[in-house]
Amino acid sequence: MTKSELIAHLAGANPHLRLPDIELIVATIFNEITEALARGDRVELRGFGAFSTKTRDPRTGRNPRTGEAVAVTAKSVPYFKPGKELRERINRTAPPPRAAARASTAA
């Protein structure tokens, strides 16, 4: 699901809200999560999961074109850990991706 699909779904489920308001709400939520992660904070949404950052150590990489060794500096990367309720719901209701594709083409 893309951001625009999320906005369209929320608009359909909430006809009493104007589309610009929904767009602002979604943008604000994403912005707040992004700003918290940039500060090094952890964002926990109970029942859904937690966003945090992890630090990758410096390492030696390779230039794929030349094979030359390149120093890659340490950096922080975003990390998402799904909550227990989300994991249980996904594992209970989601068919394997390939099985779902085969079932739709067989019908």
Residue, then its C-alpha position, 0 to 999 in steps of 0.5 A: m500500500t502506498k501513501s496515496e492508497l492509504i489516504a484514499h482508503l481512509a477517505g473512503a472509511n471516513p466520509h465525514l472528513r475532508l481529503p485535505d484534512i486526511e492528507l494533513i493527518v497522514a503527513t503529520i504522523f509520518n513527520e512526527i515519526t521521522e523527527a523522533l527517529a532523527r532525534g534518536d528517540r524510539v516510537e512505540l505504537r502499542g499493538f502495532g510495533a516500534f520504530s527505532t534506529k540501529t547503528r551500523d558499524p564502519r566497514t570496508g566495502r567494494n566498488p562493484r564496478t572496479g572491485e576497489a576497497v572503499a571505507v564505509t562509515a558508521k551510520s544509523v538506519p531505521y528499524f521496525k520491530p512488529g508488535k505481538e498483536l501484529r505478528e499474530r494477525i499476519n500469521r493467522t490471516a495471511p496466506p503465503p504470497r505464492a499460494a494466493a497468486r496461484a489461487s487467483t490464476a486458477a479460478 
